[in-house]
Amino acid sequence: MNQETLLSLPIEQKVGQLFIIGLPGPNLEGDAAALIREVHPGGVCLFARNIREAKQTRDLLDAIRQTLPVEPILCVDQEGGLVDRLRRLVTPMPAAADIETPAQAAKLGDIIAETLRILGFNLDFAPVVDVGTPERSAAENGIYSRTFGSSPGEVVDLAASFLSALQDGGCLGCLKHFPGLGAAVVDSHEELPAVAVTPDEFSQTDLYPYREMLSATGAVMVAHAAYPNVDLQERDQNGKLLPSSLSYAFVTQLLRMEMGFNGVSITDDLEMGAILKNYGISEACRMAVFAGHDLLAICADPARIREGYNAVLGAVRHGNISEDRLDESLIRIADFKSRFRPALEFDLTRLVALSAEIDRLKEHLN
């Protein structure tokens, strides 16, 4: 996509480009249609509530694409295992933790890429590259089965094969959850994890997959987590540990300046407990922009989506967020969107064949 396309938009639509939103149901009608027209989001993420049948899913994504003035990011969390949004449409896919070899990881990436493109998606929020070592595996953090391998090296070997196949198949991927949730002991969907890793462990284990894989991806999702033993950790104006997703030190200093990432930075869902229990959605959205994010994810409540959008729009109109800062993100978003490949022709017979390929892959797993 040409950068000038986004830079020439009205300010209301420029701000809309910063948002990845969720929709309430399986069709683009009523409040869902009004929300799309009001916010003009840069992207839409589908969840199980939106996905009933294959043709309905493709029709929904086509309708979103046709309604918006700019080609949208159309994304989904399709990891396999516990996070399998497509289980109603094709055979349930294996979890990343069940994948044993780079060839199997690549096959999973191939299958997901083709399936998503037939349905009309252009971005998969995968792979998870949190490092779930055996010592970390007992924690109830919602992560362990979702990540490849049990050491930094295994994560990279398997996740890189998955990502390469996914993107060679025409669907973009996203590394998550930066800077690493493998050692969290609570689930950030519920509350803010304080990840008590040492600085050496943080650098050598959690950041290792990003150092090895950032050049292969155009998108990184940043976790809602705090790292009290790491020098970068900030505190908010009330003295509380600041989530990494809202932190200039983690998003801009570490990810962009130190690690050299030039792609789009995406927040994890800002409606998760780690954020909503500590900040209102308006404040969180403004803080995320100040931290350096390009895309803000608000994935469920239409009222919160509108509130977050209006908070950022108001901050831009009042000069608290400069148009230059906004344009920095729009340039990165345009560059990211320029990598999209067109959706494949809808083919229900091919989806049935892909289900058979999933079955064959699972037969080779222990």
C-alpha positions in Angstrom: 0.0 0.0 0.0 1.3 3.5 -0.9 2.1 5.5 2.2 0.4 8.6 0.7 -2.9 6.7 0.8 -2.9 6.7 4.6 -1.1 10.0 5.1 -3.8 11.8 3.0 -6.7 10.4 5.0 -8.9 12.8 7.1 -7.7 12.9 10.7 -10.7 10.8 11.9 -9.7 8.0 9.5 -6.0 8.4 10.3 -6.7 7.7 13.9 -9.0 4.8 13.0 -6.0 3.1 11.3 -4.4 2.6 14.7 -7.2 0.3 15.9 -7.6 -3.4 15.6 -11.2 -4.1 16.8 -13.5 -7.0 17.4 -17.1 -7.3 16.3 -20.0 -8.6 18.3 -21.3 -11.4 16.1 -21.1 -13.3 12.8 -22.5 -10.7 10.5 -21.8 -7.1 9.5 -25.1 -5.6 10.5 -26.6 -3.3 13.1 -24.1 -2.0 15.6 -21.3 -3.9 14.0 -21.8 -2.1 10.7 -22.2 1.3 12.5 -19.0 0.7 14.5 -17.0 0.0 11.3 -18.3 3.1 9.6 -17.7 5.2 12.7 -14.2 4.1 13.6 -12.8 3.2 10.1 -10.5 0.7 11.9 -7.1 -0.3 10.5 -8.1 -3.9 11.1 -10.6 -6.4 12.5 -9.9 -9.5 14.5 -12.3 -12.4 14.4 -13.0 -14.7 17.3 -15.1 -17.8 17.9 -18.3 -15.7 18.2 -17.8 -14.4 14.7 -17.0 -17.8 13.0 -19.9 -20.1 12.4 -19.4 -21.5 8.9 -16.8 -21.2 6.3 -18.8 -19.3 3.7 -20.3 -17.1 6.4 -16.7 -16.2 7.6 -15.6 -15.4 4.1 -18.7 -13.3 3.5 -18.1 -11.4 6.7 -14.5 -10.6 5.9 -15.4 -9.6 2.3 -18.1 -7.3 3.7 -15.6 -5.7 6.1 -13.1 -5.2 3.2 -15.8 -3.7 1.0 -17.1 -1.3 3.7 -13.7 0.2 4.7 -12.0 2.9 2.5 -8.5 1.4 3.1 -7.5 -2.3 2.8 -7.9 -3.6 6.3 -5.8 -6.0 8.4 -8.1 -9.1 8.7 -6.7 -11.2 11.5 -7.3 -14.1 13.8 -5.5 -15.9 16.6 -5.0 -19.3 14.8 -2.4 -21.1 16.8 -3.9 -24.6 17.2 -4.5 -26.4 20.4 -6.2 -24.2 23.0 -6.3 -21.3 20.6 -8.1 -22.6 17.5 -10.7 -20.2 16.2 -11.3 -22.4 13.1 -12.3 -25.6 14.9 -15.9 -25.3 13.6 -14.7 -25.1 10.0 -11.8 -27.6 9.7 -10.4 -30.4 11.8 -9.0 -29.0 15.1 -5.3 -28.3 14.7 -2.5 -29.5 17.0 -1.0 -27.2 19.7 2.4 -25.8 19.1 3.7 -27.7 22.1 2.8 -31.0 20.3 5.0 -30.1 17.3 8.2 -32.0 17.4 10.2 -31.2 14.2 10.8 -28.2 12.0 9.1 -30.1 9.1 6.0 -30.6 11.2 6.0 -26.9 12.2 6.3 -25.9 8.5 3.4 -28.2 7.6 1.2 -26.6 10.2 2.2 -23.2 8.8 1.4 -24.3 5.3 -2.1 -25.6 6.3 -2.9 -22.5 8.3 -1.8 -20.1 5.6 -3.9 -21.7 2.9 -6.9 -22.1 5.2 -6.8 -18.5 6.3 -6.4 -17.1 2.7 -9.4 -19.2 1.5 -11.4 -17.7 4.3 -10.2 -14.2 3.5 -7.7 -13.4 6.3 -4.3 -11.8 5.7 -2.7 -11.9 9.2 -2.4 -14.7 11.8 -1.5 -13.6 15.4 1.1 -16.5 15.6 3.6 -17.9 16.4 3.8 -17.7 20.2 7.5 -17.5 21.0 7.3 -17.3 24.7 9.8 -19.8 26.1 8.2 -22.5 28.3 11.1 -24.3 29.9 10.4 -27.4 32.0 11.1 -25.3 35.1 8.4 -22.8 34.1 5.8 -25.3 32.9 3.9 -25.7 36.2 2.7 -22.1 36.2 -1.0 -21.4 35.5 -0.2 -18.7 32.9 -2.2 -19.9 30.0 1.0 -20.1 27.8 2.7 -23.4 28.2 0.9 -25.5 25.5 0.8 -22.6 23.1 4.5 -22.2 22.5 6.9 -24.3 20.5 9.7 -26.3 22.2 11.0 -26.1 25.7 14.2 -24.1 25.3 15.1 -20.9 23.5 16.8 -22.8 20.7 13.9 -25.2 20.2 11.4 -22.3 20.1 13.4 -20.6 17.4 14.0 -23.7 15.3 10.3 -24.7 15.3 8.7 -21.2 15.3 10.9 -20.0 12.5 9.9 -22.9 10.4 6.3 -22.3 11.1 6.6 -18.5 10.4 8.5 -19.1 7.2 5.9 -21.5 5.8 3.0 -19.3 6.9 4.4 -16.3 5.1 5.6 -18.2 2.1 1.9 -19.3 1.9 0.8 -15.7 1.6 -0.4 -15.0 5.2 1.6 -12.7 7.4 2.6 -13.7 10.9 3.1 -11.9 14.2 5.6 -12.8 17.0 4.1 -12.8 20.5 4.1 -12.0 23.4 7.1 -9.5 23.6 9.2 -9.4 25.7 8.2 -12.8 26.9 5.5 -14.4 29.1 7.1 -17.9 29.6 7.9 -17.2 33.2 4.7 -15.5 34.2 2.8 -17.2 37.0 -0.6 -15.7 36.4 -2.6 -15.1 33.2 -2.6 -11.6 32.0 -6.3 -12.1 30.9 -7.0 -11.9 34.6 -4.4 -9.6 36.2 -0.9 -8.1 35.6 1.8 -10.7 35.8 5.0 -9.7 37.6 7.5 -11.8 35.8 10.3 -12.3 38.3 13.1 -13.3 35.9 16.7 -12.1 36.5 18.2 -9.7 33.9 20.4 -12.5 32.5 17.4 -14.9 32.2 15.4 -12.2 30.6 18.1 -11.5 28.0 19.3 -15.0 27.3 16.0 -16.8 27.4 13.0 -14.5 26.8 14.5 -12.1 24.3 16.4 -14.8 22.4 13.6 -15.7 20.0 13.1 -12.0 19.1 16.8 -11.4 18.5 16.8 -14.4 16.1 13.4 -13.8 14.4 12.6 -10.1 14.2 14.1 -9.7 10.8 11.6 -12.4 9.5 8.4 -10.7 10.7 6.6 -7.4 10.1 4.6 -7.5 13.3 5.2 -8.0 17.1 2.5 -8.2 19.8 3.5 -6.8 23.1 2.4 -8.4 26.4 0.7 -6.9 29.4 3.4 -7.8 32.0 5.8 -6.3 34.4 9.5 -7.3 34.9 10.5 -5.9 38.4 14.1 -7.2 38.2 14.8 -5.7 34.8 16.3 -2.2 34.7 13.9 -1.1 31.9 10.8 -1.6 34.2 8.9 1.7 34.7 6.3 2.7 37.2 3.1 4.7 36.4 2.2 8.0 38.0 0.6 6.2 40.9 3.8 4.2 41.6 2.5 0.9 40.3 4.5 -1.3 38.0 3.8 -0.2 34.4 2.8 -3.0 32.0 5.3 -3.6 29.2 2.6 -2.9 26.6 2.2 0.7 27.9 5.9 1.3 28.5 8.1 3.5 26.3 11.1 1.7 27.7 10.0 -1.7 26.4 8.2 -0.7 23.2 10.4 2.1 21.9 13.8 1.8 23.7 14.1 -2.0 23.7 12.1 -3.2 20.7 12.7 -0.4 18.3 16.0 1.3 19.3 18.0 -1.6 20.8 16.6 -4.5 18.8 16.1 -2.5 15.6 12.5 -3.5 14.9 11.0 -1.4 12.1 7.7 -3.3 11.7 4.3 -2.7 13.4 4.0 -3.0 17.1 0.6 -4.2 18.4 -0.7 -4.2 21.9 -2.3 -7.4 23.3 -6.0 -6.9 23.8 -6.4 -3.8 25.9 -9.6 -5.2 27.5 -7.6 -7.9 29.3 -7.7 -7.8 33.1 -4.1 -6.7 33.4 -5.1 -3.4 31.8 -8.7 -2.8 32.7 -8.2 -3.5 36.4 -5.5 -0.8 36.5 -6.4 1.8 33.8 -9.5 2.9 31.9 -9.6 2.1 28.2 -9.1 5.8 27.3 -6.0 6.2 29.4 -4.6 2.9 28.2 -5.0 3.8 24.5 -3.3 7.2 25.0 -0.5 5.5 27.0 0.0 2.9 24.3 0.5 5.5 21.6 2.9 7.4 23.8 4.8 4.1 24.4 5.3 3.8 20.6 2.7 1.3 19.4 1.2 1.4 15.9 -1.8 -0.7 16.5 -4.1 -0.8 19.5 -6.2 -4.0 20.0 -9.7 -3.7 21.6 -11.4 -6.9 20.8 -14.9 -7.1 22.3 -16.9 -4.3 23.7 -18.2 -1.7 21.1 -18.5 0.9 23.8 -14.9 0.5 24.8 -13.8 0.6 21.2 -15.6 3.9 20.7 -14.2 5.2 23.9 -10.6 4.3 23.0 -10.9 5.7 19.5 -12.4 9.0 20.7 -9.7 9.3 23.4 -6.9 9.1 20.8 -8.8 11.3 18.3 -9.3 13.9 21.0 -5.6 13.7 22.0 -4.6 14.3 18.4 -7.1 17.2 18.0 -5.8 18.9 21.2 -2.1 18.4 20.2 -1.3 16.0 23.0 -0.5 13.4 20.3 1.2 15.1 17.4 0.3 14.4 13.8 3.9 13.7 13.2 3.7 10.9 15.8 0.5 9.6 14.2 2.2 9.7 10.7 5.1 7.6 12.0 2.7 4.8 12.8 0.8 5.3 9.5 4.0 4.9 7.5 4.7 1.6 9.3 1.1 0.4 8.9 1.2 1.2 5.2 4.5 -0.6 4.7 3.0 -3.6 6.5 -0.2 -3.6 4.5 1.9 -3.4 1.3 2.9 -7.0 2.0 -0.6 -8.4 1.9 -1.4 -11.1 -0.7 -5.0 -11.3 -2.1 -7.4 -13.8 -0.7 -7.7 -17.1 -2.5 -10.9 -18.1 -4.2 -13.3 -19.6 -1.8 -13.2 -23.3 -2.1 -15.1 -25.5 0.3 -13.7 -28.7 -1.3 -10.2 -27.5 -0.6 -11.0 -26.8 3.0 -12.2 -30.5 3.3 -8.9 -31.6 1.9 -7.0 -29.4 4.3 -8.9 -31.1 7.2 -7.5 -34.4 5.9 -4.0 -32.9 5.9 -4.5 -31.8 9.5 -5.5 -35.4 10.4 -2.3 -36.7 8.7 -0.1 -34.3 10.6 -1.7 -35.3 13.9 -1.1 -38.9 13.2 2.6 -38.3 13.1 2.6 -36.6 16.6 3.1 -38.5 19.8 
